[in-house]
Amino acid sequence: MPTATPTDRASDARPLTNTAELPGHLSLARALAWKFIRGEGRGVRPDDMFAEALFALAYANQLFDADRGVPFKKYAVMVICHRLRQLVAKCRRRQERELPLSQLAHFPDKEGLPASTNGAEAVGSVLDAAEMWDHARQTLQPREFEVVRMHCQNGESLAAISRLLGVSRQRVSQILGRAVAKLRPSPLG
């Protein structure tokens, strides 16, 4: 395996000012994005991951300081991975905030559906949003319903809900967890 010459190390220690060097680093950004897509970034759109990796490469190039003695590739890998982890965390928080009530609620089978629907329509039918919220209102305690409504419908964060209700964020999380558990179908049927 060939060793790096002093000129190779010197070119690795300065920021990308020559666009001829850019393709090698673009493949690094692309490879890191794919690594995150296959691993901890599942559920994040691949084009978002690639865009963030390219942005992070440009950001690393802008902030790189050769006087610190760190090779540019190592610095770029650190910055790209950090930005991709931030993107994954942001997307997970957004997905938690957009918790759809239709995925949580256990709705009655066709015997419990309104008389206006016939048996053929009842199989596999999806209740509209108003019916889902009515079901949640009937199932949950008033405070639980209010927390679910503020979090799912209004998009309020747990911290904002805790300030509005005058309780701790942890207590809001507990109330929301209990409400979600009540709305999920039981595994026993």
C-alpha positions as semicolon CSV with decimal commas, in nm:
position;residue;x (nm);y (nm);z (nm)
1;M;0,000;0,000;0,000
2;P;0,158;0,333;-0,101
3;T;0,228;0,582;0,173
4;A;0,122;0,944;0,150
5;T;0,392;1,181;0,036
6;P;0,444;1,516;0,208
7;T;0,275;1,691;-0,086
8;D;-0,031;1,462;-0,047
9;R;-0,053;1,550;0,319
10;A;-0,015;1,919;0,244
11;S;-0,297;1,908;-0,012
12;D;-0,516;1,728;0,242
13;A;-0,446;1,994;0,504
14;R;-0,582;2,295;0,313
15;P;-0,940;2,377;0,229
16;L;-1,082;2,308;-0,113
17;T;-1,003;2,610;-0,320
18;N;-0,936;2,417;-0,638
19;T;-1,251;2,271;-0,790
20;A;-1,045;1,995;-0,952
21;E;-1,006;1,839;-0,604
22;L;-1,381;1,855;-0,539
23;P;-1,495;1,519;-0,695
24;G;-1,295;1,312;-0,446
25;H;-1,458;1,489;-0,154
26;L;-1,803;1,476;-0,315
27;S;-1,779;1,098;-0,321
28;L;-1,688;1,109;0,049
29;A;-2,001;1,314;0,123
30;R;-2,212;1,078;-0,089
31;A;-2,068;0,770;0,084
32;L;-2,138;0,913;0,430
33;A;-2,493;1,003;0,330
34;W;-2,552;0,645;0,209
35;K;-2,409;0,512;0,533
36;F;-2,660;0,719;0,730
37;I;-2,948;0,630;0,497
38;R;-2,887;0,259;0,552
39;G;-2,827;0,298;0,924
40;E;-2,963;0,549;1,168
41;G;-3,123;0,770;0,901
42;R;-3,402;0,534;0,800
43;G;-3,717;0,731;0,742
44;V;-3,531;1,041;0,622
45;R;-3,561;1,117;0,252
46;P;-3,236;1,024;0,070
47;D;-3,225;1,350;-0,126
48;D;-3,240;1,541;0,204
49;M;-2,947;1,336;0,334
50;F;-2,741;1,399;0,018
51;A;-2,818;1,771;0,023
52;E;-2,722;1,795;0,390
53;A;-2,398;1,603;0,328
54;L;-2,303;1,839;0,044
55;F;-2,392;2,141;0,256
56;A;-2,180;2,001;0,540
57;L;-1,886;1,952;0,302
58;A;-1,907;2,316;0,194
59;Y;-1,945;2,422;0,558
60;A;-1,639;2,217;0,658
61;N;-1,442;2,373;0,373
62;Q;-1,539;2,719;0,490
63;L;-1,444;2,661;0,856
64;F;-1,135;2,445;0,803
65;D;-0,818;2,573;0,969
66;A;-0,503;2,403;0,837
67;D;-0,297;2,545;1,125
68;R;-0,462;2,303;1,367
69;G;-0,283;2,007;1,206
70;V;-0,595;1,802;1,126
71;P;-0,625;1,663;0,773
72;F;-0,918;1,808;0,578
73;K;-1,077;1,467;0,512
74;K;-1,092;1,383;0,883
75;Y;-1,237;1,724;0,962
76;A;-1,490;1,695;0,678
77;V;-1,601;1,348;0,795
78;M;-1,656;1,482;1,146
79;V;-1,859;1,783;1,023
80;I;-2,064;1,579;0,773
81;C;-2,149;1,310;1,030
82;H;-2,246;1,576;1,283
83;R;-2,477;1,752;1,036
84;L;-2,635;1,422;0,926
85;R;-2,701;1,323;1,288
86;Q;-2,864;1,662;1,345
87;L;-3,085;1,609;1,038
88;V;-3,190;1,262;1,157
89;A;-3,276;1,396;1,504
90;K;-3,471;1,686;1,354
91;C;-3,671;1,452;1,129
92;R;-3,746;1,219;1,421
93;R;-3,869;1,509;1,632
94;R;-4,089;1,624;1,344
95;Q;-4,231;1,273;1,301
96;E;-4,306;1,249;1,674
97;R;-4,477;1,588;1,663
98;E;-4,689;1,484;1,363
99;L;-4,818;1,174;1,539
100;P;-5,130;1,090;1,336
101;L;-5,428;1,006;1,550
102;S;-5,546;0,753;1,290
103;Q;-5,243;0,535;1,368
104;L;-5,315;0,544;1,740
105;A;-5,686;0,502;1,771
106;H;-5,863;0,171;1,809
107;F;-6,188;0,209;1,628
108;P;-6,486;-0,018;1,671
109;D;-6,543;-0,301;1,427
110;K;-6,835;-0,297;1,187
111;E;-7,093;-0,366;1,461
112;G;-6,989;-0,046;1,635
113;L;-6,999;0,171;1,323
114;P;-7,286;0,409;1,262
115;A;-7,597;0,261;1,100
116;S;-7,544;0,478;0,790
117;T;-7,260;0,253;0,670
118;N;-7,337;-0,087;0,528
119;G;-7,131;-0,398;0,592
120;A;-6,942;-0,384;0,261
121;E;-6,831;-0,027;0,321
122;A;-6,751;-0,093;0,686
123;V;-6,479;-0,344;0,608
124;G;-6,158;-0,150;0,572
125;S;-6,330;0,188;0,600
126;V;-6,139;0,476;0,752
127;L;-6,321;0,708;0,984
128;D;-6,284;1,073;0,903
129;A;-6,094;1,310;1,128
130;A;-6,400;1,440;1,311
131;E;-6,502;1,087;1,408
132;M;-6,148;1,008;1,523
133;W;-6,144;1,314;1,747
134;D;-6,491;1,226;1,881
135;H;-6,366;0,876;1,961
136;A;-6,061;1,022;2,136
137;R;-6,279;1,265;2,333
138;Q;-6,502;0,977;2,452
139;T;-6,210;0,748;2,537
140;L;-5,975;0,988;2,716
141;Q;-5,996;1,191;3,033
142;P;-6,044;1,564;2,963
143;R;-5,684;1,655;3,046
144;E;-5,547;1,368;2,834
145;F;-5,765;1,473;2,542
146;E;-5,648;1,833;2,574
147;V;-5,281;1,729;2,571
148;V;-5,334;1,503;2,266
149;R;-5,527;1,779;2,086
150;M;-5,260;2,042;2,155
151;H;-4,977;1,808;2,056
152;C;-5,127;1,630;1,751
153;Q;-5,369;1,885;1,610
154;N;-5,200;2,213;1,699
155;G;-4,840;2,085;1,678
156;E;-4,744;2,223;2,019
157;S;-4,422;2,096;2,174
158;L;-4,429;1,924;2,512
159;A;-4,251;2,223;2,665
160;A;-4,513;2,465;2,528
161;I;-4,796;2,243;2,658
162;S;-4,631;2,225;3,000
163;R;-4,615;2,605;3,017
164;L;-4,981;2,635;2,915
165;L;-5,099;2,377;3,169
166;G;-4,862;2,482;3,446
167;V;-4,704;2,138;3,489
168;S;-4,361;1,995;3,412
169;R;-4,263;1,875;3,067
170;Q;-4,213;1,527;3,211
171;R;-4,572;1,526;3,341
172;V;-4,701;1,626;2,996
173;S;-4,499;1,341;2,847
174;Q;-4,654;1,098;3,096
175;I;-5,007;1,221;3,021
176;L;-4,946;1,193;2,647
177;G;-4,801;0,844;2,685
178;R;-5,099;0,726;2,886
179;A;-5,341;0,877;2,631
180;V;-5,161;0,714;2,339
181;A;-5,168;0,379;2,519
182;K;-5,545;0,413;2,566
183;L;-5,597;0,493;2,197
184;R;-5,384;0,209;2,061
185;P;-5,562;-0,117;1,988
186;S;-5,499;-0,386;2,245
187;P;-5,293;-0,680;2,116
188;L;-5,555;-0,924;2,245
189;G;-5,825;-0,782;2,023
